[in-house]
Amino acid sequence: MFVIVVYDTLAERNPKILKTCRRYLHWVQRSVFQGELSAAQHRSFTAAIRKVIDTSYDSVLIYRIQTPVLVETETIGQDLGNTSPIL
C-alpha cells in the first residue's frame, strides 16, 4: 500500500519520529513522508511510531492509498524532499 504520513509532535520528540519515518519512507516535506509499505512493514512502522510518541499530545496521520497511481500531487513553491519511489 502507498502511505502518506504527516506528524505534529512536541519538538523534543521530532528527531525520534524523523528517524523512525526515514527507516520506512521517503521524506517529502518537513513533517511529511510517503512511500510503499507492505502490510507487515505497515504494522512494524505503526508499532515503532507508537513507542516514540505521547498519544495524549502528539498526532501522527497515516493516509493509506491502495495504489500510488491514483495519487495526484501538486507542488506550489519549492520541492523540499524526495518524491521518487523508495525502492
Secondary structure, DSSP 8 states (H G I E B T S, - for coil): -EEEEEEE--GGGHHHHHHHHHHHSEEEETTEEEEE--HHHHHHHHHHHHHHS-TTT-EEEEEEES-GGG------S---S--S---
